[in-house]
Every structure is written in structure tokens, then in C-alpha cells.
Amino acid sequence: MNLLPAEPEFEALLDYLKHNRGCDLTGYKRSSLVRRFRQRMQSINIGSYQDYLQYLQSHDSEWRALLDTVLINVTSFFRDRDAWDYLASNIIPKIIASVQPDEPIRVWSAGCAAGQEVYSLLMLFAEALGIEACLQRVQFYATDVDEAAIGQARLATYDSKQVTSIPPQLLEKYFEPTPDSYVFHRQMRRQIVFGHHNLAKNAPMSKIDLLSCRNVLIYFTPETQASIFVRFHFALKNTGFLFLGNSETLVNHRQIFTSISLKHHVYAKGLNLELNDHLLINPKSSKEQVIDTTTSQIQFWQTAYETSHEAQLAVDNRGCLVASNNQANILFGLTLNDWHRPFEELKPGKLLGSQTSLQTFYRNRRRVTLKNIEWNTSKGTSYFDIYIVPVFSQKQHLLGVNLTFIDTGSSTTSPRG
């Protein structure tokens, strides 16, 4: 069987999966995709991409079988053991020391496959804290784009071959043997929130202390990898760590991460995100929309991100949030899921709405300063000066506004009812 390299016929397959099955594989490296498509096609004796497209269209269950081949889940407990030993002896103690005893620790296994990685993480934290403290303090998130893999991970059941890499004392402590398998500690398993997640498309978790994504990014193109790294930067706390696989390297052109251990592929946050970084994850519906990005739109993004080092947000002329810097995300608890939501529905919008309307501002089109605005929360009362600055195109069309929130003082008194 002689299949040609990736051609328009192959791209038509990817286009069909994206638009008809909701599975977007266009961000994956073509060499890996072609190899795995060939494997599946050969197994059912189909020799051309056109014939396989017709087969996909006429067999409703075939696309799932294809994904089982494409989204290969090759993993193991404590894979690359030296790296896990380094994580246990150097990184996890730093994470525990960086949070208060009553402050939660949040761990994200991105691309969790059949669960071996997240259960390895859970065992390390339980060993460091003790099982009871781990149950009280640590929340684990395990995500993958493959629904079948998530189902396997939830079962937490592994055969004798799959558990050979687990140290005997940990296997005895954290697994229950059955006649033909081993099942992970049932109570501890409840600490994990499993969910479907596309690293290249979906908004990341937030306030993460340790983000483990090992041997997943190698399947993506460099451009897609760069956008994922920006999402990871967004997800991590300033004191958080990123744990990659041995085959993966950082590809972002800016040093938004700094190496803690090159040998073990552990990183911490480096430079703050800037305009070009955020543009990598700005939702785009089509290539045409990317091409249609105008000079005035870019000028708006630049102004929104570069005018202040304080908590800063950008709202377009429709009243929707289109950008927020790190300080604003921390202050108001914003995530990428809040982008393109009506600003008035968000915490900073409600705070602003108690004093003025953006629609009134849009009509007046002048800079406004609101002084000593009171904000009551469960943690106490804060006071802000809010600067609202119009952002215009070169033709003086109002694109939106840049808002800067400067904290002028706080008190810990109880908020007024």
C-alpha cells in the first residue's frame, strides 16, 4: 500500500473531522498525523485519503476508532524516574512552603491520558504531606482531549504490567490488589477532578501551583505550542512550576518561563505576558479573521497592555472585555473564560457600574478619573482610583477603553451589609 505524504486530500480529512465531528487536529504535526492515519487506514485496508474520507462519512463510529489511534496514550507511572525524584525532593517542598497552612494547593495534569501521571503526582504529595493533610489541602485536576482516556483514568484500574514502575512500598500503600488488577486508593481518587480539555482551544485552569504536561506538546506544531505555553503562563501562580517531558522544549520567542532544571525540564514563570503573547490566544474563528487584523486593532491592543503597570483591562466599544493583565486577573479573579463576556457582568464592571456607565463614557469620549471608589468584599474594604482612557483608531474611531484600577488603600473591617 503506497500512501502519498500529506496533500490537499489529507487536509480535507482534517477539515471534515473539525467541522463535522468537532475534533480539531489541525494544530498537530503533520508527520505524526500522517503516520497514525496510515496505521488506521491500513488496518481496514483503505489505500487513499479520498476513499478514507468517504468511509468516515458513511461509518458513524469510525472517527472514534481513528482518534484511538491518533491520540495515542503512551504513559507510565513515574515515567523518567530521575525527573520525578527531583520533583519530590526539590519542587514539591518549595510548593508546600510557598502557601499558608490553610491555603489550598492546586495541581493540574494536562494531557493526563489513562491517569498514571496524575496518580503519580498524588502519591508524591501524599508522601510529602501525609494522606490526611493531602486530602485536606491539595486539589488535583486531570484533563485530556480523549474522552476514552479520561474514562480509563477515572477507573484507576491497572494490570500487573502497568504498575511495575511503582516502588513496592507505594504500590502497597496506595493500591488495592484484585485478582487481575490493582485499583488506586478510592478515597484519594476523589481529590481529582477529571475533565475534557483541548490545550490549544480551551481556557486554562487558574491559580495552579504545579502544572504537569509531559510528552503531549511534541504532537503540536511550534505555533500551537507557543499559544499553549502562553495559556500555561496564565494558569500558573507567580510561585508555580511547569513540569514538561524529556522530549519537550520551550518554543516561545520570549522567555516567559525560566529554567529551574534543564535536565529535568522544570520551569518557573519568567517575563510577564505582553501584547504578542496575548494575541496568540485571542480567539480567532478563521484564517481570514487573522489576515483581517487591522493596524487600528493592533494599536488598540498595544495601548491596552502598555499604558500601565497597575491592574489594567481593555473593553471594546460593544462593552465586552477583550484583555486583562496579570494584576487585574489576580485582583478580580479573571480567567480567559471571562474574555468577550459583557464587562458589566464581571467584578470590575460592577464596581465601575456603581459610579458611571460605559455607554455614557462612550458618548462623551473623554478621559475620566474616578477617585476613592469603595469596594466591599468578604476580605474587607478596598479603595480605588479608576482611570478610564478612550482608545481611538488613526481615523479617530472609538475602538474601546483602557481601564486602570489603582489601589489607594485597604481595610480589614467587615464589609457593610
Residue, then its C-alpha position, 0 to 999 in steps of 0.5 A: m500500500n503506497l500512501l502519498p505524504a500529506e496533500p490537499e486530500f489529507e487536509a480535507l480529512l482534517d477539515y471534515l473531522k473539525h467541522n463535522r465531528g468537532c475534533d480539531l487536529t489541525g494544530y498537530k504535526r503533520s508527520s505524526l498525523v500522517r503516520r497514525f492515519r496510515q496505521r488506521m487506514q491500513s488496518i481496514n485496508i483503505g489505500s487513499y485519503q479520498d476513499y478514507l474520507q468517504y468511509l468516515q462519512s458513511h461509518d458513524s463510529e469510525w472517527r472514534a476508532l481513528l482518534d484511538t489511534v491518533l491520540i495515542n496514550v503512551t504513559s507510565f507511572f513515574r515515567d523518567r524516574d530521575a525527573w520525578d525524584y527531583l520533583a519530590s525532593n526539590i519542587i514539591p517542598k518549595i510548593i508546600a512552603s510557598v502557601q499558608p497552612d490553610e491555603p489550598i494547593r492546586v495541581w493540574s495534569a494536562g494531557c493526563a491520558a489513562g491517569q498514571e501521571v496524575y496518580s503519580l503526582l498524588m502519591l508524591f504529595a501524599e508522601a510529602l504531606g501525609i494522606e490526611a493533610c493531602l486530602q485536606r489541602v491539595q486539589f488535583y485536576a486531570t484533563d485530556v482531549d480523549e474522552a476514552a482516556i479520561g474514562q480509563a483514568r477515572l477507573a484507576t484500574y491497572d494490570s500487573k504490567q502497568v504498575t511495575s514502575i511503582p516502588p513496592q512500598l507505594l504500590e502497597k500503600y496506595f493500591e488495592p490488589t484484585p485478582d487481575s488488577y490493582v485499583f488506586h486508593r478510592q478515597m484519594r481518587r476523589q481529590i481529582v477532578f477529571g475533565h475534557h480539555n483541548l490545550a490549544k482551544n480551551a481556557p486554562m485552569s487558574k491559580i495552579d501551583l504545579l502544572s504537569c504536561r509531559n510528552v503531549l506538546i511534541y504532537f503540536t506544531p511550534e505555533t500551537q505550542a507557543s499559544i499553549f505555553v502562553r495559556f500555561h503562563f496564565a494558569l500558573k501562580n507567580t510561585g508555580f512550576l511547569f513540569l514538561g517531558n524529556s522530549e519537550t522544549l520551550v518554543n516561545h520567542r520570549q522567555i516567559f518561563t525560566s529554567i529551574s532544571l534543564k535536565h529535568h525540564v522544570y520551569a518557573k514563570g519568567l517575563n510577564l505576558e505582553l501584547n504578542d503573547h496575548l494575541l496568540i490566544n485571542p480567539k480567532s474563528s478563521k484564517e481570514q479573521v487573522i489576515d483581517t487584523t487591522t493596524s487600528q486593532i493592533q494599536f488598540w491592543q498595544t495601548a491596552y497592555e502598555t499604558s500601565h503597570e497597575a491592574q489594567l483591562a481593555v473593553d471594546n466599544r460593544g462593552c465586552l472585555v477583550a484583555s486583562n493583565n496579570q494584576a487585574n486577573i489576580l485582583f478580580g479573579l479573571t480567567l480567559n473564560d471571562w474574555h468577550r463576556p459583557f464587562e458589566e457582568l464581571k467584578p470590575g464592571k460592577l464596581l465601575g457600574s456603581q459610579t458611571s456607565l460605559q455607554t455614557f463614557y462612550r458618548n462623551r469620549r473623554r478621559v475620566t478619573l474616578k477617585n476613592i471608589e469603595w469596594n466591599t468584599s468578604k476580605g474587607t474594604s478596598y479603595f480605588d482610583i479608576y482611570i478610564v482612557p478612550v482608545f481611538s483608531q488613526k481615523q479617530h474611531l472609538l475602538g474601546v477603553n483602557l481601564t486602570f484600577i489603582d489601589t489607594g488603600s485597604s481595610t480589614t473591617s467587615p464589609r457593610g451589609 
